[in-house]
């Protein structure tokens, strides 16, 4: 079994209900949910939006490979009506991003693990801090607490639901 850490995010529709459905689908297809952060309301990152995002980190035990897990994440997004756009950063009802897969370092055309922008985003680091502040990023060799302290992102990230 492997441990996979995933970030959920979205700023369209009933954000809490969509995330709850996402967690149920991931539990059915990916493995057992073993940890989760609170919900965090956050500003858009990389683009302007009038709608605040809701973000949450979830952690699963999985027997899948990283590629299989990616396909599950993409399938769940599609099932919940995620529409892909040419622009990289846009409003969306759900985004399911793999952050970590055990301590694996992987760089392929389809998938990069750890996620390459974790250290740049407060909306990722704050819920990760709640889950495991001492986890050491396998590429940067710094724990989550240190990465958050060094992060220059000043966007709003507010814990709203436990």
mmCIF file of the C-alpha atoms, coordinates in Angstrom:
data_MODEL
# 
_entry.id   MODEL 
# 
loop_
_atom_site.group_PDB 
_atom_site.id 
_atom_site.type_symbol 
_atom_site.label_atom_id 
_atom_site.label_alt_id 
_atom_site.label_comp_id 
_atom_site.label_asym_id 
_atom_site.label_entity_id 
_atom_site.label_seq_id 
_atom_site.pdbx_PDB_ins_code 
_atom_site.Cartn_x 
_atom_site.Cartn_y 
_atom_site.Cartn_z 
_atom_site.occupancy 
_atom_site.B_iso_or_equiv 
_atom_site.pdbx_formal_charge 
_atom_site.auth_seq_id 
_atom_site.auth_comp_id 
_atom_site.auth_asym_id 
_atom_site.auth_atom_id 
_atom_site.pdbx_PDB_model_num 
ATOM 1   C CA . UNK A 1 1   ? 0.000   0.000  0.000   1.00 0.00 ? 1   UNK A CA 1 
ATOM 2   C CA . UNK A 1 2   ? 1.070   3.561  -0.678  1.00 0.00 ? 2   UNK A CA 1 
ATOM 3   C CA . UNK A 1 3   ? 0.000   6.863  0.823   1.00 0.00 ? 3   UNK A CA 1 
ATOM 4   C CA . UNK A 1 4   ? -1.237  9.483  -1.623  1.00 0.00 ? 4   UNK A CA 1 
ATOM 5   C CA . UNK A 1 5   ? -1.816  13.102 -0.630  1.00 0.00 ? 5   UNK A CA 1 
ATOM 6   C CA . UNK A 1 6   ? -4.262  15.071 -2.756  1.00 0.00 ? 6   UNK A CA 1 
ATOM 7   C CA . UNK A 1 7   ? -5.440  18.671 -2.884  1.00 0.00 ? 7   UNK A CA 1 
ATOM 8   C CA . UNK A 1 8   ? -9.085  19.318 -3.696  1.00 0.00 ? 8   UNK A CA 1 
ATOM 9   C CA . UNK A 1 9   ? -10.167 22.746 -4.867  1.00 0.00 ? 9   UNK A CA 1 
ATOM 10  C CA . UNK A 1 10  ? -12.999 24.527 -6.595  1.00 0.00 ? 10  UNK A CA 1 
ATOM 11  C CA . UNK A 1 11  ? -14.762 27.849 -6.798  1.00 0.00 ? 11  UNK A CA 1 
ATOM 12  C CA . UNK A 1 12  ? -17.953 27.138 -8.748  1.00 0.00 ? 12  UNK A CA 1 
ATOM 13  C CA . UNK A 1 13  ? -21.226 25.547 -7.648  1.00 0.00 ? 13  UNK A CA 1 
ATOM 14  C CA . UNK A 1 14  ? -21.939 24.191 -4.180  1.00 0.00 ? 14  UNK A CA 1 
ATOM 15  C CA . UNK A 1 15  ? -18.278 23.812 -3.247  1.00 0.00 ? 15  UNK A CA 1 
ATOM 16  C CA . UNK A 1 16  ? -18.786 21.790 -0.035  1.00 0.00 ? 16  UNK A CA 1 
ATOM 17  C CA . UNK A 1 17  ? -21.210 19.326 -1.649  1.00 0.00 ? 17  UNK A CA 1 
ATOM 18  C CA . UNK A 1 18  ? -18.942 18.851 -4.652  1.00 0.00 ? 18  UNK A CA 1 
ATOM 19  C CA . UNK A 1 19  ? -15.971 18.147 -2.369  1.00 0.00 ? 19  UNK A CA 1 
ATOM 20  C CA . UNK A 1 20  ? -17.991 15.677 -0.308  1.00 0.00 ? 20  UNK A CA 1 
ATOM 21  C CA . UNK A 1 21  ? -18.942 13.834 -3.510  1.00 0.00 ? 21  UNK A CA 1 
ATOM 22  C CA . UNK A 1 22  ? -15.304 13.928 -4.637  1.00 0.00 ? 22  UNK A CA 1 
ATOM 23  C CA . UNK A 1 23  ? -14.145 12.348 -1.375  1.00 0.00 ? 23  UNK A CA 1 
ATOM 24  C CA . UNK A 1 24  ? -16.769 9.589  -1.666  1.00 0.00 ? 24  UNK A CA 1 
ATOM 25  C CA . UNK A 1 25  ? -15.781 8.811  -5.271  1.00 0.00 ? 25  UNK A CA 1 
ATOM 26  C CA . UNK A 1 26  ? -12.073 8.810  -4.410  1.00 0.00 ? 26  UNK A CA 1 
ATOM 27  C CA . UNK A 1 27  ? -12.792 6.489  -1.493  1.00 0.00 ? 27  UNK A CA 1 
ATOM 28  C CA . UNK A 1 28  ? -14.566 4.095  -3.867  1.00 0.00 ? 28  UNK A CA 1 
ATOM 29  C CA . UNK A 1 29  ? -11.921 4.155  -6.596  1.00 0.00 ? 29  UNK A CA 1 
ATOM 30  C CA . UNK A 1 30  ? -8.620  5.112  -4.979  1.00 0.00 ? 30  UNK A CA 1 
ATOM 31  C CA . UNK A 1 31  ? -8.532  3.540  -1.530  1.00 0.00 ? 31  UNK A CA 1 
ATOM 32  C CA . UNK A 1 32  ? -9.264  4.298  2.093   1.00 0.00 ? 32  UNK A CA 1 
ATOM 33  C CA . UNK A 1 33  ? -9.370  7.864  3.380   1.00 0.00 ? 33  UNK A CA 1 
ATOM 34  C CA . UNK A 1 34  ? -6.888  8.036  6.265   1.00 0.00 ? 34  UNK A CA 1 
ATOM 35  C CA . UNK A 1 35  ? -6.661  11.784 6.945   1.00 0.00 ? 35  UNK A CA 1 
ATOM 36  C CA . UNK A 1 36  ? -8.175  15.070 5.856   1.00 0.00 ? 36  UNK A CA 1 
ATOM 37  C CA . UNK A 1 37  ? -7.741  18.745 6.607   1.00 0.00 ? 37  UNK A CA 1 
ATOM 38  C CA . UNK A 1 38  ? -10.418 21.270 7.355   1.00 0.00 ? 38  UNK A CA 1 
ATOM 39  C CA . UNK A 1 39  ? -11.829 23.311 4.490   1.00 0.00 ? 39  UNK A CA 1 
ATOM 40  C CA . UNK A 1 40  ? -9.983  26.509 3.609   1.00 0.00 ? 40  UNK A CA 1 
ATOM 41  C CA . UNK A 1 41  ? -11.451 29.434 1.726   1.00 0.00 ? 41  UNK A CA 1 
ATOM 42  C CA . UNK A 1 42  ? -8.841  31.017 -0.516  1.00 0.00 ? 42  UNK A CA 1 
ATOM 43  C CA . UNK A 1 43  ? -8.312  33.605 -3.181  1.00 0.00 ? 43  UNK A CA 1 
ATOM 44  C CA . UNK A 1 44  ? -7.738  32.534 -6.762  1.00 0.00 ? 44  UNK A CA 1 
ATOM 45  C CA . UNK A 1 45  ? -4.068  31.887 -7.546  1.00 0.00 ? 45  UNK A CA 1 
ATOM 46  C CA . UNK A 1 46  ? -2.635  32.713 -10.956 1.00 0.00 ? 46  UNK A CA 1 
ATOM 47  C CA . UNK A 1 47  ? -5.760  34.489 -12.240 1.00 0.00 ? 47  UNK A CA 1 
ATOM 48  C CA . UNK A 1 48  ? -8.498  36.881 -11.162 1.00 0.00 ? 48  UNK A CA 1 
ATOM 49  C CA . UNK A 1 49  ? -11.884 35.577 -10.042 1.00 0.00 ? 49  UNK A CA 1 
ATOM 50  C CA . UNK A 1 50  ? -14.841 36.995 -8.142  1.00 0.00 ? 50  UNK A CA 1 
ATOM 51  C CA . UNK A 1 51  ? -15.418 33.549 -6.615  1.00 0.00 ? 51  UNK A CA 1 
ATOM 52  C CA . UNK A 1 52  ? -13.355 32.349 -3.671  1.00 0.00 ? 52  UNK A CA 1 
ATOM 53  C CA . UNK A 1 53  ? -11.965 28.821 -3.806  1.00 0.00 ? 53  UNK A CA 1 
ATOM 54  C CA . UNK A 1 54  ? -12.579 26.113 -1.263  1.00 0.00 ? 54  UNK A CA 1 
ATOM 55  C CA . UNK A 1 55  ? -9.563  23.836 -0.721  1.00 0.00 ? 55  UNK A CA 1 
ATOM 56  C CA . UNK A 1 56  ? -8.948  20.713 1.318   1.00 0.00 ? 56  UNK A CA 1 
ATOM 57  C CA . UNK A 1 57  ? -6.162  18.137 1.575   1.00 0.00 ? 57  UNK A CA 1 
ATOM 58  C CA . UNK A 1 58  ? -7.124  14.467 1.702   1.00 0.00 ? 58  UNK A CA 1 
ATOM 59  C CA . UNK A 1 59  ? -4.850  11.481 2.282   1.00 0.00 ? 59  UNK A CA 1 
ATOM 60  C CA . UNK A 1 60  ? -5.585  7.931  1.117   1.00 0.00 ? 60  UNK A CA 1 
ATOM 61  C CA . UNK A 1 61  ? -4.066  4.489  1.385   1.00 0.00 ? 61  UNK A CA 1 
ATOM 62  C CA . UNK A 1 62  ? -3.967  3.119  -2.139  1.00 0.00 ? 62  UNK A CA 1 
ATOM 63  C CA . UNK A 1 63  ? -2.823  0.008  -3.946  1.00 0.00 ? 63  UNK A CA 1 
ATOM 64  C CA . UNK A 1 64  ? -2.795  1.860  -7.261  1.00 0.00 ? 64  UNK A CA 1 
ATOM 65  C CA . UNK A 1 65  ? 0.265   3.039  -9.149  1.00 0.00 ? 65  UNK A CA 1 
ATOM 66  C CA . UNK A 1 66  ? 0.787   6.805  -9.533  1.00 0.00 ? 66  UNK A CA 1 
ATOM 67  C CA . UNK A 1 67  ? -0.435  6.654  -13.158 1.00 0.00 ? 67  UNK A CA 1 
ATOM 68  C CA . UNK A 1 68  ? -3.532  4.680  -12.165 1.00 0.00 ? 68  UNK A CA 1 
ATOM 69  C CA . UNK A 1 69  ? -4.195  7.180  -9.359  1.00 0.00 ? 69  UNK A CA 1 
ATOM 70  C CA . UNK A 1 70  ? -3.900  10.076 -11.826 1.00 0.00 ? 70  UNK A CA 1 
ATOM 71  C CA . UNK A 1 71  ? -6.456  8.430  -14.117 1.00 0.00 ? 71  UNK A CA 1 
ATOM 72  C CA . UNK A 1 72  ? -8.818  7.979  -11.152 1.00 0.00 ? 72  UNK A CA 1 
ATOM 73  C CA . UNK A 1 73  ? -8.426  11.650 -10.183 1.00 0.00 ? 73  UNK A CA 1 
ATOM 74  C CA . UNK A 1 74  ? -9.127  12.772 -13.754 1.00 0.00 ? 74  UNK A CA 1 
ATOM 75  C CA . UNK A 1 75  ? -12.120 10.429 -14.005 1.00 0.00 ? 75  UNK A CA 1 
ATOM 76  C CA . UNK A 1 76  ? -13.590 11.791 -10.758 1.00 0.00 ? 76  UNK A CA 1 
ATOM 77  C CA . UNK A 1 77  ? -13.184 15.352 -12.037 1.00 0.00 ? 77  UNK A CA 1 
ATOM 78  C CA . UNK A 1 78  ? -14.951 14.385 -15.254 1.00 0.00 ? 78  UNK A CA 1 
ATOM 79  C CA . UNK A 1 79  ? -17.764 12.578 -13.402 1.00 0.00 ? 79  UNK A CA 1 
ATOM 80  C CA . UNK A 1 80  ? -18.417 15.717 -11.382 1.00 0.00 ? 80  UNK A CA 1 
ATOM 81  C CA . UNK A 1 81  ? -18.586 17.909 -14.472 1.00 0.00 ? 81  UNK A CA 1 
ATOM 82  C CA . UNK A 1 82  ? -15.108 19.431 -14.567 1.00 0.00 ? 82  UNK A CA 1 
ATOM 83  C CA . UNK A 1 83  ? -14.580 21.199 -17.859 1.00 0.00 ? 83  UNK A CA 1 
ATOM 84  C CA . UNK A 1 84  ? -11.000 21.662 -19.042 1.00 0.00 ? 84  UNK A CA 1 
ATOM 85  C CA . UNK A 1 85  ? -10.036 24.927 -20.714 1.00 0.00 ? 85  UNK A CA 1 
ATOM 86  C CA . UNK A 1 86  ? -7.018  25.987 -22.711 1.00 0.00 ? 86  UNK A CA 1 
ATOM 87  C CA . UNK A 1 87  ? -6.057  28.457 -20.008 1.00 0.00 ? 87  UNK A CA 1 
ATOM 88  C CA . UNK A 1 88  ? -4.094  26.809 -17.219 1.00 0.00 ? 88  UNK A CA 1 
ATOM 89  C CA . UNK A 1 89  ? -5.751  28.749 -14.391 1.00 0.00 ? 89  UNK A CA 1 
ATOM 90  C CA . UNK A 1 90  ? -9.523  29.222 -14.555 1.00 0.00 ? 90  UNK A CA 1 
ATOM 91  C CA . UNK A 1 91  ? -12.554 28.938 -12.327 1.00 0.00 ? 91  UNK A CA 1 
ATOM 92  C CA . UNK A 1 92  ? -13.728 25.346 -11.917 1.00 0.00 ? 92  UNK A CA 1 
ATOM 93  C CA . UNK A 1 93  ? -16.123 23.269 -9.890  1.00 0.00 ? 93  UNK A CA 1 
ATOM 94  C CA . UNK A 1 94  ? -13.452 20.729 -8.858  1.00 0.00 ? 94  UNK A CA 1 
ATOM 95  C CA . UNK A 1 95  ? -9.736  20.182 -9.214  1.00 0.00 ? 95  UNK A CA 1 
ATOM 96  C CA . UNK A 1 96  ? -8.070  17.031 -7.896  1.00 0.00 ? 96  UNK A CA 1 
ATOM 97  C CA . UNK A 1 97  ? -4.266  17.363 -7.736  1.00 0.00 ? 97  UNK A CA 1 
ATOM 98  C CA . UNK A 1 98  ? -1.809  14.742 -6.541  1.00 0.00 ? 98  UNK A CA 1 
ATOM 99  C CA . UNK A 1 99  ? 0.650   16.429 -4.176  1.00 0.00 ? 99  UNK A CA 1 
ATOM 100 C CA . UNK A 1 100 ? 2.672   13.488 -2.851  1.00 0.00 ? 100 UNK A CA 1 
ATOM 101 C CA . UNK A 1 101 ? 2.786   9.740  -3.413  1.00 0.00 ? 101 UNK A CA 1 
ATOM 102 C CA . UNK A 1 102 ? 4.767   8.252  -0.524  1.00 0.00 ? 102 UNK A CA 1 
ATOM 103 C CA . UNK A 1 103 ? 8.206   9.855  -0.939  1.00 0.00 ? 103 UNK A CA 1 
ATOM 104 C CA . UNK A 1 104 ? 8.246   9.185  -4.667  1.00 0.00 ? 104 UNK A CA 1 
ATOM 105 C CA . UNK A 1 105 ? 9.936   11.585 -7.072  1.00 0.00 ? 105 UNK A CA 1 
ATOM 106 C CA . UNK A 1 106 ? 8.455   11.251 -10.559 1.00 0.00 ? 106 UNK A CA 1 
ATOM 107 C CA . UNK A 1 107 ? 8.727   13.531 -13.602 1.00 0.00 ? 107 UNK A CA 1 
ATOM 108 C CA . UNK A 1 108 ? 6.867   12.369 -16.706 1.00 0.00 ? 108 UNK A CA 1 
ATOM 109 C CA . UNK A 1 109 ? 4.940   14.215 -19.404 1.00 0.00 ? 109 UNK A CA 1 
ATOM 110 C CA . UNK A 1 110 ? 1.654   13.253 -17.679 1.00 0.00 ? 110 UNK A CA 1 
ATOM 111 C CA . UNK A 1 111 ? 2.540   13.521 -14.012 1.00 0.00 ? 111 UNK A CA 1 
ATOM 112 C CA . UNK A 1 112 ? 5.053   15.261 -11.759 1.00 0.00 ? 112 UNK A CA 1 
ATOM 113 C CA . UNK A 1 113 ? 5.293   14.121 -8.130  1.00 0.00 ? 113 UNK A CA 1 
ATOM 114 C CA . UNK A 1 114 ? 5.686   15.931 -5.822  1.00 0.00 ? 114 UNK A CA 1 
ATOM 115 C CA . UNK A 1 115 ? 3.465   18.586 -7.360  1.00 0.00 ? 115 UNK A CA 1 
ATOM 116 C CA . UNK A 1 116 ? 5.919   21.193 -8.669  1.00 0.00 ? 116 UNK A CA 1 
ATOM 117 C CA . UNK A 1 117 ? 4.291   24.292 -7.129  1.00 0.00 ? 117 UNK A CA 1 
ATOM 118 C CA . UNK A 1 118 ? 3.530   23.181 -3.556  1.00 0.00 ? 118 UNK A CA 1 
ATOM 119 C CA . UNK A 1 119 ? 6.085   25.550 -2.035  1.00 0.00 ? 119 UNK A CA 1 
ATOM 120 C CA . UNK A 1 120 ? 4.652   28.559 -3.904  1.00 0.00 ? 120 UNK A CA 1 
ATOM 121 C CA . UNK A 1 121 ? 1.066   28.253 -2.702  1.00 0.00 ? 121 UNK A CA 1 
ATOM 122 C CA . UNK A 1 122 ? -0.252  29.087 0.759   1.00 0.00 ? 122 UNK A CA 1 
ATOM 123 C CA . UNK A 1 123 ? -3.573  27.433 -0.126  1.00 0.00 ? 123 UNK A CA 1 
ATOM 124 C CA . UNK A 1 124 ? -1.694  24.130 -0.396  1.00 0.00 ? 124 UNK A CA 1 
ATOM 125 C CA . UNK A 1 125 ? 0.730   24.588 2.490   1.00 0.00 ? 125 UNK A CA 1 
ATOM 126 C CA . UNK A 1 126 ? -1.820  25.654 5.142   1.00 0.00 ? 126 UNK A CA 1 
ATOM 127 C CA . UNK A 1 127 ? -3.937  22.472 4.921   1.00 0.00 ? 127 UNK A CA 1 
ATOM 128 C CA . UNK A 1 128 ? -0.760  20.375 4.578   1.00 0.00 ? 128 UNK A CA 1 
ATOM 129 C CA . UNK A 1 129 ? 0.520   21.980 7.777   1.00 0.00 ? 129 UNK A CA 1 
ATOM 130 C CA . UNK A 1 130 ? -2.642  20.815 9.536   1.00 0.00 ? 130 UNK A CA 1 
ATOM 131 C CA . UNK A 1 131 ? -2.190  17.252 8.238   1.00 0.00 ? 131 UNK A CA 1 
ATOM 132 C CA . UNK A 1 132 ? 1.553   16.741 8.795   1.00 0.00 ? 132 UNK A CA 1 
ATOM 133 C CA . UNK A 1 133 ? 3.727   19.794 9.572   1.00 0.00 ? 133 UNK A CA 1 
ATOM 134 C CA . UNK A 1 134 ? 6.887   17.680 9.852   1.00 0.00 ? 134 UNK A CA 1 
ATOM 135 C CA . UNK A 1 135 ? 6.537   15.870 6.519   1.00 0.00 ? 135 UNK A CA 1 
ATOM 136 C CA . UNK A 1 136 ? 9.709   16.485 4.511   1.00 0.00 ? 136 UNK A CA 1 
ATOM 137 C CA . UNK A 1 137 ? 9.247   17.386 0.856   1.00 0.00 ? 137 UNK A CA 1 
ATOM 138 C CA . UNK A 1 138 ? 11.286  14.718 -0.983  1.00 0.00 ? 138 UNK A CA 1 
ATOM 139 C CA . UNK A 1 139 ? 12.773  17.155 -3.519  1.00 0.00 ? 139 UNK A CA 1 
ATOM 140 C CA . UNK A 1 140 ? 13.192  20.329 -1.466  1.00 0.00 ? 140 UNK A CA 1 
ATOM 141 C CA . UNK A 1 141 ? 14.279  18.479 1.712   1.00 0.00 ? 141 UNK A CA 1 
ATOM 142 C CA . UNK A 1 142 ? 12.329  20.892 3.909   1.00 0.00 ? 142 UNK A CA 1 
ATOM 143 C CA . UNK A 1 143 ? 9.338   20.156 6.099   1.00 0.00 ? 143 UNK A CA 1 
ATOM 144 C CA . UNK A 1 144 ? 5.911   21.677 5.478   1.00 0.00 ? 144 UNK A CA 1 
ATOM 145 C CA . UNK A 1 145 ? 6.279   24.099 8.397   1.00 0.00 ? 145 UNK A CA 1 
ATOM 146 C CA . UNK A 1 146 ? 9.511   25.502 6.909   1.00 0.00 ? 146 UNK A CA 1 
ATOM 147 C CA . UNK A 1 147 ? 8.035   25.689 3.410   1.00 0.00 ? 147 UNK A CA 1 
ATOM 148 C CA . UNK A 1 148 ? 5.092   27.697 4.726   1.00 0.00 ? 148 UNK A CA 1 
ATOM 149 C CA . UNK A 1 149 ? 7.388   30.026 6.683   1.00 0.00 ? 149 UNK A CA 1 
ATOM 150 C CA . UNK A 1 150 ? 9.451   30.628 3.525   1.00 0.00 ? 150 UNK A CA 1 
ATOM 151 C CA . UNK A 1 151 ? 6.465   30.988 1.173   1.00 0.00 ? 151 UNK A CA 1 
ATOM 152 C CA . UNK A 1 152 ? 6.168   34.470 -0.340  1.00 0.00 ? 152 UNK A CA 1 
ATOM 153 C CA . UNK A 1 153 ? 2.530   34.007 -1.393  1.00 0.00 ? 153 UNK A CA 1 
ATOM 154 C CA . UNK A 1 154 ? 0.463   36.538 0.574   1.00 0.00 ? 154 UNK A CA 1 
ATOM 155 C CA . UNK A 1 155 ? -2.981  35.521 -0.685  1.00 0.00 ? 155 UNK A CA 1 
ATOM 156 C CA . UNK A 1 156 ? -5.808  34.996 1.794   1.00 0.00 ? 156 UNK A CA 1 
ATOM 157 C CA . UNK A 1 157 ? -6.186  31.456 3.144   1.00 0.00 ? 157 UNK A CA 1 
ATOM 158 C CA . UNK A 1 158 ? -8.807  31.125 5.875   1.00 0.00 ? 158 UNK A CA 1 
ATOM 159 C CA . UNK A 1 159 ? -9.842  27.939 7.682   1.00 0.00 ? 159 UNK A CA 1 
ATOM 160 C CA . UNK A 1 160 ? -13.624 27.831 7.601   1.00 0.00 ? 160 UNK A CA 1 
ATOM 161 C CA . UNK A 1 161 ? -14.883 24.320 8.397   1.00 0.00 ? 161 UNK A CA 1 
ATOM 162 C CA . UNK A 1 162 ? -13.249 21.699 10.591  1.00 0.00 ? 162 UNK A CA 1 
# 
